[in-house]
Amino acid sequence: MQTDYINLIEPTPKLLSKRCKIISFILRIFLQFSTFTSALICWFIYDYFIAIATLLLSFIIIGIVRSKIRNAVIPPRQREYQYNDKAIADWYTAKELCL
């Protein structure tokens, strides 16, 4: 049986400074919970029908934002791996904000 593995070029970067860790944490919280918080706010202000529409629309928008951030900072040969929101936030913070 032949097994082909993708060579891992770079490991997920470790953030050393407290500033970079806080930025990564805020970005991770945004990616994880902004969909539900926008729907809850719309449900509280308007109606449940508009909240459901907002939930679906924000799910699509946050998915696009997540994929754009992921493709901007992860090396091309490593994009076949699946990354969670914490790893995407760490990559983005390390590559773009904390060199």
MARMARMAR-509503 format. One record per atom (N, C-alpha, C): z, x, y. Coordinates in steps of 0.1 Angstrom, whole numbers. Atoms other than C-alpha are relative to their C-alpha. Example, Ala and Ser with C-alpha at 12.3 -4.5 7.8 and 13.67 -1.06 7.14 Angstrom:
<rs>
+-------+-------+-------+
!    c3 !    c1 !    c2 !
+-------+-------+-------+
!     0 !     9 !   -12 !
!    78 !   123 !   -45 !
!     0 !     9 !    12 !
!     0 !    -9 !   -11 !
!    71 !   137 !   -11 !
!     8 !    -8 !    11 !
+-------+-------+-------+
</rs>
This chain:
<rs>
+-------+-------+-------+
!    c3 !    c1 !    c2 !
+-------+-------+-------+
!     0 !     8 !   -12 !
!     0 !     0 !     0 !
!     0 !     9 !    12 !
!     1 !    -8 !   -12 !
!   -10 !    14 !    33 !
!     7 !    -7 !    12 !
!    -7 !     6 !   -12 !
!    13 !     8 !    63 !
!    -4 !     8 !    12 !
!     4 !    -6 !   -13 !
!     1 !    15 !    98 !
!    10 !    -4 !    10 !
!   -10 !     2 !   -11 !
!    27 !    19 !   125 !
!    -5 !     5 !    13 !
!     4 !    -4 !   -14 !
!    22 !    21 !   162 !
!     9 !    11 !     4 !
!    -9 !   -11 !    -4 !
!    35 !    54 !   175 !
!     7 !    -4 !    13 !
!    -8 !     3 !   -11 !
!    63 !    48 !   199 !
!    -1 !    12 !    10 !
!     2 !   -11 !   -10 !
!    54 !    68 !   231 !
!    13 !     2 !     7 !
!   -12 !    -1 !    -8 !
!    84 !    61 !   252 !
!    11 !   -10 !    -5 !
!   -11 !    10 !     3 !
!   118 !    45 !   243 !
!     3 !    -8 !    13 !
!    -4 !     8 !   -11 !
!   132 !    18 !   265 !
!     9 !     9 !     9 !
!    -7 !    -9 !    -8 !
!   146 !    37 !   295 !
!    15 !    -4 !     2 !
!   -14 !     2 !    -2 !
!   184 !    40 !   300 !
!     2 !     1 !    15 !
!    -3 !     0 !   -15 !
!   196 !    31 !   335 !
!    13 !     7 !     2 !
!   -12 !    -8 !    -1 !
!   222 !    56 !   347 !
!     8 !    -4 !    12 !
!    -8 !     3 !   -12 !
!   232 !    45 !   382 !
!     4 !   -15 !     0 !
!    -5 !    13 !    -1 !
!   252 !    14 !   390 !
!   -10 !    -9 !     7 !
!    10 !     8 !    -8 !
!   226 !     2 !   415 !
!   -11 !    -5 !    -9 !
!    11 !     4 !     9 !
!   198 !     2 !   389 !
!     5 !   -10 !   -10 !
!    -5 !    10 !    10 !
!   220 !   -16 !   364 !
!     2 !   -14 !     6 !
!    -2 !    13 !    -7 !
!   228 !   -43 !   389 !
!   -14 !    -7 !     3 !
!    14 !     6 !    -2 !
!   191 !   -48 !   398 !
!    -6 !    -5 !   -12 !
!     5 !     4 !    13 !
!   182 !   -49 !   362 !
!     7 !   -13 !    -5 !
!    -7 !    12 !     4 !
!   209 !   -75 !   355 !
!    -4 !   -12 !     8 !
!     5 !    11 !    -8 !
!   198 !   -97 !   384 !
!   -14 !    -4 !    -4 !
!    13 !     3 !     4 !
!   162 !   -95 !   373 !
!     0 !    -7 !   -14 !
!    -1 !     6 !    13 !
!   172 !  -104 !   337 !
!     5 !   -14 !     1 !
!    -6 !    13 !    -2 !
!   193 !  -134 !   349 !
!   -11 !    -9 !     6 !
!    11 !     8 !    -6 !
!   163 !  -146 !   370 !
!   -10 !    -4 !   -11 !
!    10 !     3 !    10 !
!   139 !  -143 !   340 !
!     6 !   -10 !   -10 !
!    -6 !     9 !    11 !
!   163 !  -161 !   316 !
!     3 !   -14 !     5 !
!    -6 !    13 !    -4 !
!   178 !  -189 !   337 !
!    -6 !    -7 !    12 !
!     6 !     6 !   -11 !
!   156 !  -197 !   366 !
!    -8 !   -13 !    -4 !
!     7 !    12 !     4 !
!   136 !  -223 !   346 !
!    10 !   -12 !    -1 !
!   -10 !    11 !     1 !
!   167 !  -243 !   338 !
!     7 !    -4 !    13 !
!    -7 !     3 !   -12 !
!   184 !  -240 !   371 !
!    -9 !    -8 !    10 !
!     9 !     8 !    -9 !
!   153 !  -252 !   390 !
!    -1 !   -15 !    -5 !
!     0 !    13 !     5 !
!   151 !  -282 !   367 !
!    13 !    -8 !     3 !
!   -13 !     7 !    -3 !
!   188 !  -290 !   371 !
!     1 !    -3 !    15 !
!    -1 !     2 !   -14 !
!   185 !  -287 !   409 !
!    -9 !   -12 !     4 !
!     9 !    11 !    -2 !
!   155 !  -311 !   409 !
!     6 !   -13 !    -5 !
!    -7 !    12 !     5 !
!   174 !  -335 !   387 !
!    11 !    -5 !     8 !
!   -11 !     4 !    -9 !
!   203 !  -335 !   410 !
!    -5 !    -6 !    13 !
!     5 !     4 !   -13 !
!   183 !  -339 !   442 !
!    -9 !   -13 !    -2 !
!    10 !    11 !     0 !
!   154 !  -362 !   430 !
!     3 !    -9 !   -12 !
!     0 !     9 !    11 !
!   150 !  -378 !   396 !
!    -3 !     8 !   -13 !
!     1 !    -7 !    13 !
!   149 !  -370 !   359 !
!   -15 !     2 !    -3 !
!    14 !    -1 !     2 !
!   111 !  -375 !   358 !
!    -6 !    13 !     7 !
!     4 !   -12 !    -8 !
!   105 !  -349 !   385 !
!     7 !    12 !    -6 !
!    -7 !   -12 !     6 !
!   131 !  -326 !   368 !
!    -8 !     4 !   -12 !
!     7 !    -4 !    12 !
!   111 !  -327 !   336 !
!   -13 !     7 !     3 !
!    12 !    -6 !    -4 !
!    79 !  -320 !   354 !
!     2 !    14 !     6 !
!    -4 !   -13 !    -5 !
!    96 !  -291 !   372 !
!     4 !    10 !   -11 !
!    -4 !    -8 !    12 !
!   110 !  -278 !   339 !
!   -13 !     6 !    -6 !
!    12 !    -5 !     7 !
!    75 !  -276 !   324 !
!    -8 !     9 !     9 !
!     7 !    -9 !    -9 !
!    59 !  -261 !   355 !
!     7 !    13 !     2 !
!    -7 !   -13 !    -2 !
!    86 !  -235 !   360 !
!     0 !     8 !   -13 !
!     1 !    -8 !    12 !
!    84 !  -226 !   323 !
!   -13 !     7 !     0 !
!    13 !    -7 !    -1 !
!    47 !  -218 !   328 !
!     0 !    11 !    10 !
!     0 !    -9 !   -11 !
!    53 !  -200 !   361 !
!     8 !    13 !    -4 !
!    -9 !   -11 !     4 !
!    82 !  -178 !   347 !
!    -7 !     7 !   -11 !
!     7 !    -7 !    11 !
!    61 !  -170 !   316 !
!   -11 !     9 !     6 !
!    10 !    -8 !    -6 !
!    33 !  -158 !   338 !
!     7 !    12 !     7 !
!    -7 !   -11 !    -7 !
!    58 !  -137 !   360 !
!     5 !    10 !   -11 !
!    -5 !    -9 !    10 !
!    73 !  -123 !   328 !
!   -11 !     9 !    -6 !
!    11 !    -8 !     5 !
!    40 !  -112 !   314 !
!    -6 !     9 !    10 !
!     5 !    -9 !   -11 !
!    28 !   -97 !   347 !
!     9 !    12 !     1 !
!    -9 !   -12 !    -1 !
!    60 !   -76 !   349 !
!    -1 !     8 !   -12 !
!     1 !    -8 !    12 !
!    57 !   -66 !   313 !
!   -12 !     8 !    -1 !
!    13 !    -8 !     1 !
!    21 !   -55 !   315 !
!    -1 !    10 !    11 !
!     1 !    -9 !   -11 !
!    27 !   -37 !   348 !
!     8 !    13 !    -3 !
!    -8 !   -11 !     2 !
!    53 !   -13 !   335 !
!     1 !     6 !   -14 !
!     0 !    -5 !    14 !
!    51 !   -10 !   297 !
!   -13 !     8 !    -3 !
!    13 !    -8 !     3 !
!    26 !    17 !   285 !
!    -9 !    -9 !    -9 !
!    10 !     8 !     8 !
!    -6 !     2 !   270 !
!     1 !     0 !   -15 !
!    -1 !     0 !    15 !
!     0 !    14 !   235 !
!    12 !    -6 !    -5 !
!   -12 !     6 !     4 !
!    34 !    -2 !   234 !
!     1 !   -15 !     3 !
!     0 !    14 !    -4 !
!    24 !   -36 !   246 !
!     0 !   -10 !   -12 !
!     1 !     8 !    12 !
!    20 !   -48 !   210 !
!    14 !    -4 !    -5 !
!   -14 !     3 !     4 !
!    58 !   -48 !   205 !
!     5 !   -12 !     8 !
!    -6 !    11 !    -7 !
!    79 !   -78 !   215 !
!    12 !     5 !     7 !
!   -12 !    -4 !    -8 !
!   104 !   -72 !   242 !
!     7 !   -12 !     6 !
!    -7 !    11 !    -5 !
!   132 !   -94 !   253 !
!     1 !     2 !    16 !
!    -1 !    -1 !   -15 !
!   141 !  -101 !   290 !
!     8 !    12 !     5 !
!    -8 !   -12 !    -4 !
!   167 !   -73 !   291 !
!    -9 !    12 !     0 !
!     8 !   -12 !     1 !
!   142 !   -47 !   279 !
!   -11 !     0 !    11 !
!    10 !     1 !   -11 !
!   115 !   -60 !   304 !
!     6 !     4 !    13 !
!    -7 !    -4 !   -12 !
!   140 !   -58 !   332 !
!     4 !    14 !     1 !
!    -3 !   -15 !     0 !
!   151 !   -23 !   322 !
!   -12 !     8 !     3 !
!    12 !    -7 !    -3 !
!   115 !   -11 !   321 !
!    -4 !    -1 !    14 !
!     5 !     2 !   -13 !
!   106 !   -26 !   354 !
!     9 !     7 !    10 !
!   -10 !    -7 !    -9 !
!   138 !   -13 !   371 !
!    -2 !    15 !     0 !
!     1 !   -15 !     2 !
!   134 !    22 !   357 !
!   -14 !     5 !     6 !
!    13 !    -5 !    -4 !
!    96 !    25 !   364 !
!    -3 !    -2 !    15 !
!     4 !     4 !   -14 !
!    93 !     7 !   398 !
!    10 !     3 !    10 !
!   -10 !    -1 !   -11 !
!   126 !     8 !   416 !
!     9 !    12 !    -1 !
!    -9 !   -11 !     1 !
!   147 !    36 !   402 !
!    -7 !    12 !    -7 !
!     7 !   -11 !     6 !
!   125 !    66 !   396 !
!     8 !    11 !    -4 !
+-------+-------+-------+
</rs>
